């Protein structure tokens, strides 16, 4: 008689045994599991919310793959790429370069769960997570490879994490830390719970919507297909948090609070400018702040409340950063455009400024006056004055430029000295993250640290660009060729 899934599922997902030839602590060392201080039987309570067999998993994934490939092939034949706005293309190149290899990092993380997670149910579910992340990597590489004939910048989907480009270094510092350098418990709370359950919504849900509105059905379909997997294996975080909260709530609070801030800074760089500046004005659905408040802030607060966690001590400052951080980063990205592997959209035409001021009432006062100076230089023919001559100071934790976390009214030096070395930070929050585990961050050197230390030769901007792997064919420039500034040419205020 053929058994139903209910007859065998519980046994298959909870298969474990007592070791007779090796000590369990040697098979599951605490530095890998992250379960130190948590009783072994506490993990019996670990319950995954998704009940899926391997056969059903393969069937569903096969259907997804067929759908994504069919849409991709049809759109390639239709030549739809050539009709896309240049600013939208830039957003897709930024995403593919900074995210594709993160999917591959997640393969390694899920592999660690398969072997070292302290619950057999978790190890079982890790197999599906591993397959998910492998699929995401392959999908993204296939998508980017098909577009190489249009723009060689899509090569950075595979190349980026083998370079020293500063934005890649910043992203790598976070993802290496929470995926490759963390034990199972920390990786799950920082990556699955905080990053995937929360912040990936911005990158995959919001950008998928914007991509569809911009006419990029292919990329929208890719992002949406990936997000359906993320929503499943991100759920590993909830049962893990429940176990840790029962035995070490202070540790859970620290991991989640550090991961939330560091993730918010990366997505201020990656998604904030894409939503508020790169998306064509008539296609914008929500501002970055609006999306964050609806999809991240409310959701994260519910998770904290449901599991007995407190709001991070920096919560008010985080909310304040939603009005400013992405705008500061956008200004920096545009000014330092030669250091990017994608073109950058200014996004500050007169109509766009009306939208920005409507969404962010302090935008004109905080950022518009700075763009006015850029506009004056462009229209006076002084493009050289809108280009960098050296590199900006960077944060020892986020690896992002100082002054890009808050508004320019909140600029003040934040630093500390450890073992004779001065560490600079983009905020008091990043400094606090450093102080939680200084040995974790103290050995890291920012791009500027390496520049000053003589690792980059010659010690000038061209030398730094070469060190970053940036060649003239991919160095960023203005997506619109500065044409957006011409409407200000006869404006006395500009």
N, C-alpha and C positions, 0 to 999 in steps of 0.2 A: 504494500500500500504506500502510495506517495504521501509523504508528510507535508503538512502545510508549513508556511514560514513560522507561524506561532508555535509550532511543535518543537522547532530546533533553534530558533533565533537566540533565545536567552543563553543557551549553552554555547553557541558559536561565538557570541560576542564577549563572553565572560570566561573564556578558557584560560586557566592558569594552573600551576602545579607547584608542589613543594620541592625545592632543590635538595638533592641528596649528595651531590658531589662538589658543590661549591656553596660558600656562604652567600645568602641573598644580597647582602650589602656589597659584595664584590660584583655580583651580576647587575645590580642596580645602584651604583654609587650615588651618594647624595649630591655630589657636585654636578651630576648629570640630571638626576631626577628633579632636584629642587625640593625634595620631600623631607629634608632634615627637620626634625622636631615635630613632625606630623605622624601619628600612629599609623602603622601599616594598614590596620583594618578600617581606618577612616576613609580610605579610598574605595571601600565597598559601596559607599553612598554615591559615588560618581555615576551619573546617569546622563547619557547623551539624549538630546531631544529628537534627533533624527534616527529613525529605524529603517535601515536600508540594507538589502543583501547585495552581494557583489554582482549577481546576475542582473538585478534591477538597476543597479548603478550603471553598469555598462550599457544597458538598453537605453536609459535616459540620456546618457552622455553621447551615445551614438546619434540619437535624434538631434541633439543640440549641434553636434559637429556637422551633420548633414545640412542643417538649416543655415549655419554661419557660412559654410563653403558655397552653398548655392547662391546666397545673396552676394557674396564677394565676387564670385565668377561672373554673375550677371552684370554687376555694376562695373567691373573692369572692362567688359565688352562694350558697355554703354559710354565709357569715357567720362563718367561723372566727376572724376577727380579734377579735371581741368576747369570745372565750373565753380569750384569752392573758393570762398574768400581767402585771401592770403593770410589774414590774421588767424582764421580758424585752422588753416594748415599748420601755422606756427605752433598753435596749441597742441595739435596732434603730435608734432615732432618732439616738443618738449615732453609730453607724456610718454611717448614710446621710448625716448632715450633714458628717462629717469625712472621708469617703472618696470620695463620688460625684465631686466635682470633681477629686480626685486622678487618677481615671481619665481625665478630660479633659486634665489636664496631661500624662499619659503619651501621649496622642495626639500632642501637639506633640513630645515627646521622640522617639517612634518616627518621626515625620515627619523629624526631623533625621537619624536613622539612614538613612532612605531616600535622603536627598540627600548627606550628608557622611561617612557611615561609610567608613573607608579600604579596605574590602573589598567587591567587587561582590556576593559571596555574602551578606554582612551586610546590604547595602542591599536585596537581594531579600527577605531574611527580615523586614526592617523593615516591609515592606508589610503582611505578615500581622499583625505586632505592632500596626501602626496600626489595622487593621480590628478587631483584638481589642479594643483600648482604646476605640474608638468604640462597639462593641457594649456593652461594660461600662457606659459612661456612659449610653447609651440605656436599657439594662435597669434600671439603678438609678433613673433619673429616672421611668421608667414605673411601677416598683414604688411609689415614693414618691408619685407623683401620684395613684395609685389609692387611697392611704390618707389623702389630705387630708380626705376627708369624715369621717374618724374623729378626726383630730387635726391642727391646722394646723402643729404642729412638724415634720411631714414636709416642709413647704415649705423647710426649711433644707437639704435635699438640694441644692437649686439656689441658695439664698440665702446659705448660710454663708460662702462664700469672697468674698462681696461685703460682708462686715461686718468689724468689728474685734473680734469676740468672742475672748477671750484664748486659748482652746484651739485655735481655728481659726488664729490668728496663729502659735501654736507649731507646728502641723502644717504650715502654709504655709511657715514658715521652713525646714523640712527639705525638703519636696517641691519648693518653688521652687528650692532650692539644688541638689539632686541630679538634678532632671529638666529644669528650664528654664534654669538658670544654669551648667550643666556642659557640657564638650565631650563628644563621642560616647564616648570611652574611659571617662572618669570616670562619665558617666551610666550606662553599661552595667555597670560594676563595682559602683557604688553602688546602682543601682536594680534591674537585672535579676538580678545575682548575689547581692547582699547582702539587698536588700529583698524582691524577688519570690520568689526561690528559697528564701529562708529565712522571713522574718517574715510574708509573706502567708499562710503555712500556718496561723499562729495565727488570723488574722482570718477566713480563708475555710474552712479545714478544721475548726478547733476550734469556731468559732461556728456553723458549719453543723450540726455534731453536736449542740451544745447547743440550737439552734433546733428541730431535729427532735424532740429529747426534750421540749421545752417545748410541742410541738404546732404550731409555726409552720412548717408544711411549705412554705409559699410562700417565706418568706425563706431557709429551708434550701436549697430548690431553686435559688433565685437565686444564693446564695453558691457552691454546688457547681458550677453551670454556669460561673460566672466563673473558678473555680479551675482548671477543665480547660484554659482558655486560658492562664492565668498559668503553668501548668506547662510549656507549650510555649515561649512567647516569653521566659521567664526563662532558657532555655538559651543565649541569646545571650551570657550572661556568661562561660561556660566557655571557649569558643575565644578570646574577647577576653583573658581572664586569662592563658591559655597564651601568647599572643603577647607580652603586656606583661611577663610573668615572664621571658621569654627575653632581654629587652632592657633592662628597667628595673624589677627586682623591688622596689627600695625604694619606688618610686612606687606600685606595686600594693599593697604592704603598708600604706602610709599611707592610701590611698583606702579600702581594705576596713576597716581598723581604725576610722577616723573614722566611716564610714557605719554600721558595726555598732553602735557605741555610741549614735549619734544615733537610729538606728532603734529600738534597745532602749528608749530613754527614751520615745519616742512610743507604743510599744506597751504600755509599763507604764501609760500613761495611758488608752489606747484599749481595750485588750483585758484587761489585768490585772483591773481592777475588774469588767468584764463577766463574766469567768469565775469569779472568787472571791466576788463579792458580788451581782451582778444575776441570775445564773442560779438559778432555784428550787432549793432544797437537794436535793430528791429527784430532780432532773434532772441534777445535776452528774456528769460523767464523770471529769474530771481537774482538778487544781488548775492554776493558771497556771504555777507552778514546775514541776510534773510535765510539763506539755506542753512548756514551754521546754526542759527537759533532754532530752526524748526527740526532739522534732522540730526544735529549733533548735541546741542546744549540740552534740549528737552529730553532727548533720549538718554544722554549720559546722566542727567540728574535722576531720571527714573531708575536707572541701574544702581546708582549710589544709594538711593533710598531703599530699593527693594532688598539690597544685600547688606544694609547696615553700615555703609561707608559714609564718610562725611564729604561735603564739598571740599575741593582743594583749598588750602588757605589763600591761594592767589586768585580765587575765582573772580573777584571784582576786576582785577587787573587783566585777566584773560578776556572778560567781556569788553573791557575798554579797548583791548588790542584788536577786536573785531571791527572797530571803526577806523583803524589806522595801519595795522601791520601790513596788510596786503598792498596798501597804497604806497607805503614807504618802500616795500620790496619792488613794486612796479617801477617806481622812479629809479631805483638802483639798477634793475634789470635793463631798463631802456638806456640809461647813461653808460652802463658797462656792457653794452650790446656786443662789442667785439670779443668779449670773453665767453659768449654763449655759442652753442652749436645750432641754434635756431634763430630766425629773425624775430624781432619783437615789435609788437604793435603799441604805438603811443596811447591810443584810445582816449585822446583828450580834444577831439574836435568840439566845436561849440555845442552841437546837439548832445554829444556824449557828456560834456560837462554839466549840462542841464540835468541829465539822468544821474550823474554822480552826486550832484548837490541835492537832488531829491532823495536819493538813497542814504547819503551821508551828509547831513546838514553842515558839518564843520569842514567838509572837503576843501572848499575854496580857500578858506583861511589857512588850513594846514598844508595843503598840497598845490592848490591852483596857483598861488603866488610863485612857487618854484618852477612850475611848468611855464609860467609867463616869461620867466627869464630865458628858459630854453627856446621858447618861441621867438623871442626877440633876436637871439643869436642866429637861429636858423634863417629868419627872414633878412637878416643883415649879411648873410653869406658866411657866417662864422661857424660852420659845422664843427671845426676843430675845437671850439669851446664847449661843445656838447659831448666831447669824448674824453675818456679817462687818460691820465698820464701815469698813474700808478695803481696799486691795489688798495682796497679798503681794509680797515682793521676788522678782524673776525672774532666771533665768540668761541671760547674754548670748549663749550659744550655743543652748541648747535652748528658750529662752523659757518654760521651766516653772518652777514655784515652787522656791526654794531649800529644801533639806531634804527633798526627795521622791525622792532617788536612793538614799540609804542609810538606816540606822536612825537614830533620834533620839539614840542613843549616839555616833554619828559626826558630830554636827553641829559644824562649826567653819567660820569664815569662809575662803573661797577667793576671792581677787581679784587683780587686777593693774591697774597704771596705764599707759595708753598715750595719748600726746598730751594729757596733762592730764585724761583722763577715767578714772574708776574703772569697771572691768568686774567684775561679780560672777558666780560660777559655782556650779552645784549640786554640783560634785565636782571633784576634781583631774583627773579624766578629761576633763571638759568644758573645763577650763582648758587642758589639753594640746591638745585639738582646736583651740581658739582660737589657740594659739601656732604651730600648723603653718602657718596662713595668716591672720595677724591682719588683713590688709587685707580679707579676705573677710567678716569678722564685725564689725569695729570700727565700721562705719557703720550697723549695725542698731541700732534702739532698741526696747527692750521696751515693753510696755503701761505699765509703771510709769515708765519713762523719759519717756514721752510725758505721763503724768499729772503728774509733777513738773515737766516742762518747760512746762506750761501749755497743752498741746494739747487737753486735756479740760476742758471747762467745763460747769457749775461743778465745782470741784475737790473733789468728794465722791463717795461711792459711787453715789447716784442719777445724778449726772452721768456717771460711768464706765459705768453700765448703759445709759444712753441712747446714749452714744458707741459702745458695742458693738452697738447695734441690738437690744437686748433690751427687749421690750415686756411688760407684765403678763401677757398671754395665753400667753407662751412661757417666761417666767422659771421656772427649775427650782425644785422643792420635793421633799419626801419622798414617794416613790411610795406609801407605806403610810399617809400621814397621821399618822405618829408612833405608830401603834397598836402597833408592835413593841416600844416602850419600856414598855408597860403591864405586861408580865409581870415586869418588874423592880420594880414599884411597892412591893411588900411585902418586897423582898429587902434585908436589912440591909446587904449589901455595896454595894448601889447607892444 
